[in-house]
Amino acid sequence: MNSVGTPLLWGSFAVVVAIMLAIDLLLQGRRGAHAMSMKQAAVWSVIWVSLSLLFNLAFWWYLSETQGRAIADTQALAFLTGYLIEKALAVDNVFVWLMLFSYFAVPAALQRRVLIYGVLGAIVLRTIMIFTGTWLITQFSWVLYLFGAFLLFTGIKMAVAKEDDSSLENKPLVRWLKGHLRMTDTIENEHFVVRKNGLLFATPLLLVLILVELSDVIFAVDSIPAIFAVTTDPFIVLTSNLFAILGLRAMYFLLAGVAERFSMLKYGLSVILVFIGVKMLIVDFFHIPVGISLGVVGAILALTLLFNSWVNWRNDRQNKMK
């Protein structure tokens, strides 16, 4: 498979990820279980975004020196576009986490442990899925059309789907897990499993972790094909994806208190998925440059947030008048 990734680039990326994980998982957790405040979450979110952009700048400089300015501009723009798409789609994943933690009444201080393992699991699963997807595309080019059709369908479905008010308790997967796991009735501090009377019992925290990991797999089915619409280079797809994932824990705590204020976001995300799906389906007839794709995705997100702000302002005004 063709890739701009050289041993130096892959090695540098691995080192950066290791350092970021050490900071995120060790330094933040050195004092034991605690919830991240919104201020801390905002600071860490800025740090993760800044580090991702710095990596992209270093990536651009390296390619500019070794392969020329034109290639550097194209590949760095592809990284930025993929990163923005993944960040945007990850917000929907965060909302699912909020629902899971709320339903299972997981205290804020214990959510940290679930999210740590959730992020680690997501990194492993995304890496496997990305290399599998890259291999499929190199072997069967028509797979891109399947990805495009799937994204088009998913985007339309996201826009028209109604809110699912059914209880998680009634979901087939939750019923199956509870039926096949020996489980305690209550959360046992930070433990995923506990031993009682010589027998191992899963705790509700383990069930939440399993659902968090499964939710990431489901959302990865959307986000990874979306990035393949920008580039099929495994280095750019993987790096942009993982850099977006590394900041998910901070993003979660940042949005935890204001999730209900983003009611219009799903419509913006649905438009992005439809646009990317169409881009993949017409690639043999009309190629949309990466720069235009970045501009369209950014414009859709900006307009969605502006419209969402207006909706919130109108609702707040109506509530004050009651």
N, C-alpha and C positions, 0 to 999 in steps of 0.2 A: 504494500500500500504506500502511495506517495505521501510524504509528509515533510514539513519544514523542520520537524523535530530532530535535532542532532543529539548525540550523547551528552554534550554540554548543556543543551537546553533541557533535556529530560532530567539530568542530574540537578540542575539549578532549581527546576520546578519541585523536585522531590525534597530538596533541602528547605525551600521556602515553605512548603506544606508542612513539613515536620516541625519547623520553628513555630508556625502559626498554630498548629495543633497543641504544641507544648504550652504556648501562651494561653490559648483558649481553655484547654482542659486541665492544666496544672496550676498556673498562676491564679486563675479565677476561682479555682476550687480548693485552694490550699487551706482555707479556714473552715472547711466542712460545708455542709449543706446550707445554702442560702439562696434567696431569690434575688435576681438582678433588678435593680431599680430602673425606672424609665430613663433617668439621666445617665446611668451607667450603660444601659442598652444603646442609647443614642451615641455615646462616646465610642463604644466598641463598634457600632455599625459604621461610623465614620472611619475608624481605623481599618476595618476590613475592606471597605470600598477604596480607601486611599492606597492600601497595600496592593490591591488588585490592579489599580491604575498604574502604580509604580512598576509592577511586574510587566504590564503591557508596554510601558515606556521602555523598559530595559529590553524587552522582546523586540520592539521596533528598532531600537538602536543596534542590537546585535544583527538583525537581518539587514539593516541599512549598510552596516560595515561589511557584511559577508556576501550578500546577494543583491544589493542595490536598493535604492530608495523606492522604486516602484513596487517591488515585491514587499518591502517592509510596510509601506502604506496600506497595501491591500490586506495583508495578513493581520496587522494590528487592528485594522478596522473590523475584520471578521471576528477577532477576539472580543472587541468591545460590543459588537452587535450580539454575539452569542451570550456574553455576560449579562447584557441588559435583558434579553429575552428570558434567560434563566431566572434572574432576579425577579422579574415581573410575575412569571408563572409560579415562583416559589411562594408568593404571598397567599395564593389559594391554598397551598399546602399548610401554611402556618395557621390559617383559619380552621382547617380540619384538626390540627393539634389542639387548638383552643377548645373545640367542641369535645374532643376526647378527654382532655384534662378536666373540663367542667363536668361532663357526665359522670366520670369515675371519681369526682371530688378529690383530685390529686392536689395536695397543698402546694403552694407556689415554691416552697423551699425544696420539695421533692421533685419538682418538674425538671430541675437542673440535671439530675442524674439520668433521667429518661432521655433528655435532649442530647446529653453527651454521647450516650450509646447510640442514639438515633442518628446523629451526625456521622459517627464513625461507621455505622452500618450503611448509611447512604453513600459514603465515599467508596466503600468496597462494591456495593451493588451497582452504582453508577459506572464505575470503572469497567466492570464486567459487561454491562449492557452497552456501553459505548464501543468497546472493542468488538463485541459481537455484531453490533449494528454496522460498524465500519467494514468488517469482514463480509457481511451480507451484501453491502453496497458494491464492494469491489468484485464480488463473485456474480451478483445478479443486479445489474443496474436498474432493472424495472422496480426494485424494492422502493426506490425513491417515489414512484408513483403511488404505491400503497401507502407510504408515509404521508404523502400529500393528501390523498383521499381521506385518510384517517383523521388528519388534522382539520380538514374542512368539515367533516362530520362532527368531530368533537367541538369545534368552535360554534357551530349552529346549535348543537345540543346544549352547550353551556348557556347560550343566550336564551333559549326557550324553556329550559328545564325549570320546574317549580321547586321550591324549597322542600326538602325531605323532612317532614316533621315526625316520622316514625321513630320509635325509641331504638337506641342502639342495642338494647336487650333483645329486640326481635330480629336483628340482622342475622342471617344464616351463619355467617362466619363467626360472629360472637357466640352464638348458640353452640356451634361445633367446637370451638376452642374450650368453652366452659364444660362441654360434655366429655372432652378428652383430656382435660387437665385436672389434676387433684388440686383444688384451689381453696385458699383461705377466704373467709368472708370479709376481712378488713385488710387494709394496707399495713404492712409490718415495717414501719420506718422506711429506709432506703432499700430494703431487701427485695430482690426479685424472686428468690426462693427461700423457704425456711424449713427447718426440720422439726417435726412434732411427733412424739411417740415413735421415734425411729424412722418415720416416713418423711420424704421430701414433699413439700407443698408449694405450688406456685402461688404468688400473691397477685392481687389485681394490678400491681405495678408492672408485672411481667406481661400481663394481657395488654396493658396500655402500650408497652414497648413494642410488642408484636404488631399491634395495629398501627403504631407510628411508622414502623419499618415498611409495612405493607402499603400504607398511604403514600410513602415516598416512591415505592415501585410504581404505583398507579400513576402518580404525577410525572414520573420519569418517562413513562410511555408517551406523554405529551411533549415534554420539554426537550428530550433528546432528539426525536425526529425534527423538531422545530429548528434546532441548531444545525442539523444536517442540511437544512434548506439554505443555510448561510455558507457552510463549508463542510467538506467531508474529510478534512485533515484531522486525524485522530488527536494530534497534539493540541490543536486549537479547541476542538470539541471538548476534550477532557479538561484542559486547564481552565477554560471559561466556565465550564460546569462546576468544577470542584471549588474554584474561587467563590462562586456564588453560594455554594452549599456551606462553606466554612463560616459565613456570616449569618447563617439561618438562626442560630440560637439567640444571638443578639437581636435579630429582627423579630423573633417571636416575642421577647419581653418588651420590645419597643411597641409592638402592635397589640399586645395583650389587653391593654386598657381602652383601646380606641377602635377595636375591630368592627364594631357596629357602625362606625362612621364611614366605612368603605363599601356601602351597599351597591354602588354602581360599578365597582371594579370588575366584577365578573363579565360585564358587557364589554368593557375595554379589552379584557383578555380574550374574549370570544372573537372580537374583531381581529386581534393580532393573530390568533390561530387560523382564522379564515384566510387572512392575507398571506400567511406563510404557506398554507395548504395550496392556495391558488398559485403562488410563486413556484412551488415544486411541480405542480401539474402542467404548467405552461413552459417549463424550463427549456424544452426542445424547440419551442416556437418563439419565445421572447425571454431574454435573460434580464432580470432586474438586478442592477449592480448592488453590491453590498452597501455602499454609501447611501443609496436611496432606501434600502431596506432598513438601515439604522434610523434614517430620518423619519420614515413612516411609523416604525415602532415607537420611537420617542414622541412623535406628535400624537399618536393614539393615546399613549399613557398620560401625556400632559393634558390633553383635552378631557380625558376621563376624570382626572383628578380635579380639574377646574369645574367640570359639571357636577362632580360629587360634592365639591365645596359649596356650590350654589344650592344643591338639594339640601345639604345639611343646614345652611343658613336659612333657607325657607322653612324647613321643619322646626328649627329652633325658634324662629319668629312666630310661627303658628302656635307652638307650645306656650310661649310667653303670653300670647293674647288670650289663651283659654283661662 
